[in-house]
Amino acid sequence: MAPSGRHRAALGAAWEAYGDGRRVSAVTEVSANVSTNRVYRMHLDDGTTVVGKVSSYGSYFLFVEDHERLNRCASLLHGTRFGGMLAEVWKRDGRLFAWYDERMWAVFYDDVPRGESLPRVLSTTQIANLGREMAAFHQACTDLAAHVPPSSKTIKIDAIRLLDALEQDDAAEHFGVDRPGIDLLWRHTHTFLERLVDVGYDEWQRIPVLIDWNLGNFSVVDRPDGTFRLFSRWDYDWFRIEPRLLDFYFLSRVSSRTGDRTQFTYGPHTLVEPTFLRFLRAYHEVFPLSEAELAFLPEVYRFFILNYVVRDGARFFRPDLCRVFRTDAVRTYLPALERLDRRPLLNLHSG
Protein backbone atom coordinates (compact mmCIF):
# COMPACT_ATOMS: atom_id res chain seq x y z
CA MET A 1 0.00 0.00 0.00
CA ALA A 2 1.35 3.48 -0.90
CA PRO A 3 2.29 5.80 1.98
CA SER A 4 -0.80 7.95 1.46
CA GLY A 5 -2.93 4.80 1.44
CA ARG A 6 -1.43 3.66 4.74
CA HIS A 7 -2.11 7.07 6.24
CA ARG A 8 -5.70 7.08 5.01
CA ALA A 9 -6.23 3.59 6.43
CA ALA A 10 -4.84 4.76 9.77
CA LEU A 11 -7.16 7.78 9.70
CA GLY A 12 -10.17 5.51 9.18
CA ALA A 13 -9.08 3.16 11.96
CA ALA A 14 -8.60 6.12 14.31
CA TRP A 15 -12.07 7.49 13.57
CA GLU A 16 -13.63 4.10 14.19
CA ALA A 17 -11.70 3.75 17.45
CA TYR A 18 -12.80 7.22 18.57
CA GLY A 19 -16.39 6.02 18.40
CA ASP A 20 -18.15 9.12 17.07
CA GLY A 21 -21.54 8.25 15.64
CA ARG A 22 -21.27 10.67 12.74
CA ARG A 23 -20.31 9.38 9.34
CA VAL A 24 -17.34 10.77 7.41
CA SER A 25 -18.83 11.91 4.10
CA ALA A 26 -15.62 13.20 2.47
CA VAL A 27 -11.91 13.55 3.21
CA THR A 28 -9.63 16.24 1.78
CA GLU A 29 -5.89 16.08 2.24
CA VAL A 30 -4.42 19.41 3.38
CA SER A 31 -0.84 18.26 4.03
CA ALA A 32 2.04 20.63 3.34
CA ASN A 33 3.66 17.84 1.22
CA VAL A 34 7.02 18.50 2.84
CA SER A 35 6.95 16.20 5.85
CA THR A 36 6.21 12.54 6.41
CA ASN A 37 3.00 13.52 8.23
CA ARG A 38 -0.42 13.58 6.59
CA VAL A 39 -3.14 16.05 7.53
CA TYR A 40 -6.76 15.67 6.41
CA ARG A 41 -9.94 17.72 6.68
CA MET A 42 -12.75 15.31 7.40
CA HIS A 43 -16.27 16.36 6.41
CA LEU A 44 -18.92 14.82 8.64
CA ASP A 45 -22.52 14.07 7.72
CA ASP A 46 -23.86 16.79 10.02
CA GLY A 47 -22.06 19.48 7.99
CA THR A 48 -19.17 20.01 10.42
CA THR A 49 -15.48 19.35 9.84
CA VAL A 50 -12.59 18.03 11.90
CA VAL A 51 -8.89 17.83 11.13
CA GLY A 52 -7.13 14.48 11.41
CA LYS A 53 -3.36 14.16 11.59
CA VAL A 54 -1.53 10.88 11.00
CA SER A 55 2.16 10.60 11.82
CA SER A 56 5.06 8.22 12.20
CA TYR A 57 7.62 10.98 12.86
CA GLY A 58 9.69 10.65 16.02
CA SER A 59 8.19 9.05 19.11
CA TYR A 60 4.53 8.34 19.73
CA PHE A 61 5.06 8.92 23.43
CA LEU A 62 6.63 12.35 22.91
CA PHE A 63 3.87 13.13 20.39
CA VAL A 64 1.23 12.46 23.06
CA GLU A 65 3.18 14.43 25.65
CA ASP A 66 3.42 17.43 23.32
CA HIS A 67 -0.29 17.37 22.54
CA GLU A 68 -1.25 17.09 26.20
CA ARG A 69 0.80 20.22 26.86
CA LEU A 70 -0.63 21.94 23.80
CA ASN A 71 -4.13 21.32 25.10
CA ARG A 72 -3.12 22.70 28.49
CA CYS A 73 -1.83 25.84 26.77
CA ALA A 74 -4.99 26.22 24.71
CA SER A 75 -7.13 25.95 27.86
CA LEU A 76 -4.98 28.41 29.81
CA LEU A 77 -5.17 30.96 26.97
CA HIS A 78 -8.94 31.16 27.37
CA GLY A 79 -9.70 34.40 29.13
CA THR A 80 -6.81 36.15 27.36
CA ARG A 81 -7.05 37.88 23.99
CA PHE A 82 -5.50 34.72 22.49
CA GLY A 83 -8.33 32.50 23.65
CA GLY A 84 -9.37 30.17 20.84
CA MET A 85 -6.21 30.83 18.84
CA LEU A 86 -4.81 27.30 19.18
CA ALA A 87 -6.62 24.33 17.68
CA GLU A 88 -7.51 21.97 20.52
CA VAL A 89 -6.96 18.23 20.27
CA TRP A 90 -10.05 16.06 20.74
CA LYS A 91 -10.50 14.19 23.99
CA ARG A 92 -12.42 11.07 24.98
CA ASP A 93 -13.50 10.38 28.54
CA GLY A 94 -11.76 13.54 29.66
CA ARG A 95 -8.34 12.59 28.27
CA LEU A 96 -6.59 13.35 25.00
CA PHE A 97 -7.48 10.76 22.37
CA ALA A 98 -4.61 9.32 20.33
CA TRP A 99 -4.85 6.25 18.12
CA TYR A 100 -1.72 4.07 17.93
CA ASP A 101 -0.84 0.75 16.31
CA GLU A 102 2.90 0.75 17.22
CA ARG A 103 3.80 1.98 13.72
CA MET A 104 1.62 5.04 13.20
CA TRP A 105 -0.50 7.32 15.34
CA ALA A 106 -3.30 9.82 14.83
CA VAL A 107 -5.15 12.60 16.62
CA PHE A 108 -8.12 14.80 15.76
CA TYR A 109 -8.08 18.60 16.04
CA ASP A 110 -10.83 21.17 16.06
CA ASP A 111 -10.94 22.75 12.63
CA VAL A 112 -10.17 26.27 13.85
CA PRO A 113 -11.66 29.19 11.92
CA ARG A 114 -9.26 30.82 9.48
CA GLY A 115 -8.85 34.54 9.31
CA GLU A 116 -6.85 36.33 6.65
CA SER A 117 -3.47 35.14 5.40
CA LEU A 118 -0.65 37.65 5.41
CA PRO A 119 0.90 38.38 2.01
CA ARG A 120 4.03 36.45 1.03
CA VAL A 121 6.14 39.60 1.30
CA LEU A 122 5.23 41.88 4.20
CA SER A 123 5.40 45.65 4.23
CA THR A 124 7.47 47.40 6.89
CA THR A 125 4.26 48.30 8.71
CA GLN A 126 3.06 44.70 8.66
CA ILE A 127 6.43 43.45 9.92
CA ALA A 128 6.28 45.81 12.90
CA ASN A 129 2.68 44.76 13.54
CA LEU A 130 3.71 41.09 13.53
CA GLY A 131 6.55 41.87 15.92
CA ARG A 132 4.20 43.45 18.42
CA GLU A 133 1.69 40.62 18.11
CA MET A 134 4.32 37.93 18.63
CA ALA A 135 5.64 39.79 21.67
CA ALA A 136 2.14 39.90 23.18
CA PHE A 137 1.63 36.20 22.41
CA HIS A 138 4.96 35.31 24.02
CA GLN A 139 3.98 37.35 27.07
CA ALA A 140 0.76 35.37 27.37
CA CYS A 141 2.68 32.10 27.01
CA THR A 142 5.18 33.26 29.64
CA ASP A 143 2.33 33.95 32.05
CA LEU A 144 0.95 30.42 31.68
CA ALA A 145 4.29 28.56 31.46
CA ALA A 146 4.43 27.78 35.18
CA HIS A 147 1.17 25.84 34.84
CA VAL A 148 2.43 23.59 32.00
CA PRO A 149 4.53 20.53 32.90
CA PRO A 150 8.12 20.59 31.61
CA SER A 151 8.95 18.62 28.49
CA SER A 152 10.94 15.38 28.36
CA LYS A 153 12.96 16.77 25.45
CA THR A 154 15.27 19.76 25.49
CA ILE A 155 17.55 21.32 22.93
CA LYS A 156 20.52 20.37 25.11
CA ILE A 157 19.57 16.68 25.21
CA ASP A 158 18.92 16.68 21.45
CA ALA A 159 22.33 18.21 20.76
CA ILE A 160 24.09 15.73 23.06
CA ARG A 161 22.38 12.83 21.26
CA LEU A 162 23.43 14.23 17.91
CA LEU A 163 27.02 14.61 19.09
CA ASP A 164 27.01 10.96 20.17
CA ALA A 165 25.58 9.86 16.81
CA LEU A 166 28.21 11.84 14.91
CA GLU A 167 30.95 10.04 16.84
CA GLN A 168 29.79 6.59 15.69
CA ASP A 169 31.76 4.68 13.05
CA ASP A 170 28.76 4.55 10.71
CA ALA A 171 27.91 8.26 11.03
CA ALA A 172 28.76 9.09 7.39
CA GLU A 173 26.53 6.30 6.11
CA HIS A 174 23.76 7.08 8.60
CA PHE A 175 23.55 10.78 7.75
CA GLY A 176 24.41 10.48 4.06
CA VAL A 177 27.36 12.90 4.13
CA ASP A 178 31.10 12.35 3.75
CA ARG A 179 33.65 12.23 6.56
CA PRO A 180 34.64 15.91 6.31
CA GLY A 181 30.94 16.73 6.50
CA ILE A 182 30.58 14.67 9.67
CA ASP A 183 33.54 16.52 11.15
CA LEU A 184 31.91 19.87 10.34
CA LEU A 185 28.62 18.76 11.88
CA TRP A 186 30.41 17.54 15.01
CA ARG A 187 32.20 20.86 15.37
CA HIS A 188 28.98 22.87 15.04
CA THR A 189 27.15 20.61 17.49
CA HIS A 190 29.98 20.92 20.00
CA THR A 191 30.02 24.70 19.55
CA PHE A 192 26.27 24.84 20.14
CA LEU A 193 26.61 22.91 23.40
CA GLU A 194 29.42 25.21 24.50
CA ARG A 195 27.19 28.22 23.83
CA LEU A 196 24.43 26.72 25.99
CA VAL A 197 26.92 26.56 28.86
CA ASP A 198 28.18 30.08 28.18
CA VAL A 199 24.71 31.68 28.28
CA GLY A 200 23.44 29.70 31.27
CA TYR A 201 20.75 27.97 29.23
CA ASP A 202 19.49 25.94 32.19
CA GLU A 203 18.45 29.16 33.93
CA TRP A 204 16.56 30.71 31.00
CA GLN A 205 12.79 31.04 31.11
CA ARG A 206 11.04 28.34 29.07
CA ILE A 207 7.65 28.82 27.51
CA PRO A 208 5.51 26.97 24.96
CA VAL A 209 6.93 27.71 21.49
CA LEU A 210 5.63 26.61 18.10
CA ILE A 211 8.85 27.21 16.06
CA ASP A 212 7.44 26.79 12.54
CA TRP A 213 5.79 30.14 11.75
CA ASN A 214 5.32 29.69 8.02
CA LEU A 215 2.48 31.82 6.67
CA GLY A 216 0.48 28.68 5.96
CA ASN A 217 0.35 27.88 9.68
CA PHE A 218 -1.47 30.89 11.09
CA SER A 219 -4.02 33.56 10.24
CA VAL A 220 -4.78 37.11 11.33
CA VAL A 221 -7.81 39.41 11.45
CA ASP A 222 -7.91 43.13 10.74
CA ARG A 223 -8.65 45.70 13.40
CA PRO A 224 -10.64 48.90 12.77
CA ASP A 225 -7.45 50.97 13.10
CA GLY A 226 -5.85 49.22 10.13
CA THR A 227 -3.59 46.91 12.15
CA PHE A 228 -4.08 43.15 12.49
CA ARG A 229 -4.03 40.69 15.36
CA LEU A 230 -3.09 37.03 15.49
CA PHE A 231 -6.26 34.99 15.10
CA SER A 232 -5.63 31.25 14.76
CA ARG A 233 -2.75 28.82 14.56
CA TRP A 234 -2.59 25.17 13.47
CA ASP A 235 0.14 22.61 12.68
CA TYR A 236 2.27 21.79 15.71
CA ASP A 237 5.01 19.53 14.36
CA TRP A 238 7.81 21.32 16.19
CA PHE A 239 6.09 22.34 19.42
CA ARG A 240 8.46 22.63 22.38
CA ILE A 241 8.79 24.15 25.81
CA GLU A 242 11.96 26.16 25.42
CA PRO A 243 13.22 29.78 25.54
CA ARG A 244 11.08 32.08 23.38
CA LEU A 245 13.99 32.58 20.98
CA LEU A 246 13.30 29.28 19.23
CA ASP A 247 10.37 30.93 17.45
CA PHE A 248 12.54 33.62 15.90
CA TYR A 249 14.29 31.94 12.96
CA PHE A 250 11.04 31.23 11.13
CA LEU A 251 9.76 34.68 12.02
CA SER A 252 12.89 36.08 10.37
CA ARG A 253 11.96 34.17 7.20
CA VAL A 254 8.44 35.60 7.23
CA SER A 255 9.91 39.09 7.76
CA SER A 256 12.57 38.77 5.07
CA ARG A 257 12.76 40.84 1.89
CA THR A 258 11.91 37.73 -0.15
CA GLY A 259 9.11 36.71 2.21
CA ASP A 260 7.72 33.29 2.95
CA ARG A 261 8.85 30.97 0.17
CA THR A 262 7.24 27.87 -1.26
CA GLN A 263 10.63 26.57 -2.42
CA PHE A 264 12.21 25.53 0.85
CA THR A 265 15.77 26.50 1.66
CA TYR A 266 17.27 27.46 4.98
CA GLY A 267 19.88 30.20 5.15
CA PRO A 268 20.92 32.35 8.15
CA HIS A 269 20.96 35.67 6.28
CA THR A 270 17.35 36.49 7.21
CA LEU A 271 18.45 36.97 10.84
CA VAL A 272 20.37 40.14 10.01
CA GLU A 273 18.25 41.63 7.24
CA PRO A 274 16.94 45.16 7.95
CA THR A 275 13.37 43.89 7.72
CA PHE A 276 13.86 41.39 10.55
CA LEU A 277 15.68 44.00 12.61
CA ARG A 278 12.52 46.08 12.25
CA PHE A 279 10.53 43.11 13.56
CA LEU A 280 12.89 42.80 16.54
CA ARG A 281 12.63 46.50 17.40
CA ALA A 282 8.83 46.33 17.40
CA TYR A 283 8.91 43.13 19.48
CA HIS A 284 11.37 44.69 21.91
CA GLU A 285 9.05 47.65 22.53
CA VAL A 286 6.43 45.25 23.93
CA PHE A 287 8.49 42.43 25.47
CA PRO A 288 12.14 43.51 25.74
CA LEU A 289 14.96 41.25 24.63
CA SER A 290 18.23 41.14 26.54
CA GLU A 291 21.63 41.54 24.91
CA ALA A 292 22.34 37.88 25.65
CA GLU A 293 19.13 36.83 23.89
CA LEU A 294 19.93 38.87 20.78
CA ALA A 295 23.44 37.41 20.69
CA PHE A 296 21.96 33.90 20.91
CA LEU A 297 19.68 34.20 17.87
CA PRO A 298 22.22 32.70 15.43
CA GLU A 299 22.38 29.68 17.76
CA VAL A 300 18.65 29.19 17.22
CA TYR A 301 19.42 28.82 13.52
CA ARG A 302 22.32 26.47 14.26
CA PHE A 303 20.05 24.26 16.37
CA PHE A 304 17.36 24.20 13.68
CA ILE A 305 19.83 22.95 11.08
CA LEU A 306 21.54 20.45 13.38
CA ASN A 307 18.39 18.99 14.90
CA TYR A 308 15.56 19.26 12.40
CA VAL A 309 17.58 18.97 9.19
CA VAL A 310 20.43 16.67 10.25
CA ARG A 311 19.43 14.67 13.31
CA ASP A 312 15.69 14.28 12.68
CA GLY A 313 15.55 15.05 8.97
CA ALA A 314 15.03 11.46 7.82
CA ARG A 315 12.09 11.03 10.16
CA PHE A 316 10.38 14.31 9.36
CA PHE A 317 11.12 15.42 5.79
CA ARG A 318 10.31 13.46 2.67
CA PRO A 319 13.36 11.35 1.68
CA ASP A 320 14.17 13.48 -1.38
CA LEU A 321 14.07 16.72 0.62
CA CYS A 322 16.02 15.19 3.50
CA ARG A 323 18.91 14.28 1.18
CA VAL A 324 19.02 17.76 -0.31
CA PHE A 325 18.76 19.54 3.04
CA ARG A 326 21.47 17.46 4.70
CA THR A 327 23.82 18.05 1.80
CA ASP A 328 23.04 21.76 1.90
CA ALA A 329 23.58 21.83 5.67
CA VAL A 330 27.20 20.80 5.15
CA ARG A 331 27.92 22.67 1.93
CA THR A 332 25.90 25.84 2.41
CA TYR A 333 23.89 26.42 5.59
CA LEU A 334 26.48 25.97 8.34
CA PRO A 335 29.38 27.52 6.39
CA ALA A 336 27.11 30.54 5.81
CA LEU A 337 26.54 30.77 9.55
CA GLU A 338 30.30 30.86 10.09
CA ARG A 339 30.52 33.86 7.74
CA LEU A 340 27.45 35.66 9.10
CA ASP A 341 28.11 39.22 10.24
CA ARG A 342 26.33 39.28 13.59
CA ARG A 343 26.96 42.93 14.35
CA PRO A 344 23.47 44.09 13.30
CA LEU A 345 22.00 41.90 16.06
CA LEU A 346 24.60 42.89 18.61
CA ASN A 347 24.10 46.59 17.84
CA LEU A 348 20.30 46.43 18.02
CA HIS A 349 20.08 46.68 21.79
CA SER A 350 22.16 49.84 21.98
CA GLY A 351 20.58 51.28 18.84
Buried (B, 14 or more C-beta within 10 A) or exposed (E): EEEEEBBBBBBBBBBEBBEBEEEBEEBEEBBBEBBBBBBBBBBBEEEEEBBBBBBBBBEBEEBBBBBBBBBBBBBBBEEBEBEBBBBBBBEEEEEBBBBBEEEBBBBBBBBBEEBEEBEEBBEEEBBBBBBBBBBBBBBBBBEBBEEBEEBEBBBBEBBBBBBEBBEEEEBBEEBBBEEEBBBBBBEBBEBBBEBBEEBEBEEBEBBBBBBBBBBBBBBBEEEEEEBBBBBBBBBBBBBBBBBBBBBBBBBBBBBBEEBBEEEEEBBBBBBBBEBBBBBBBBBBEBBEBEEEBBBBBBBBBBBBBBBBBBBBBBBBBBEEBBBBBBBBBBEBBBEBBEEBEBEBBBEBBEE
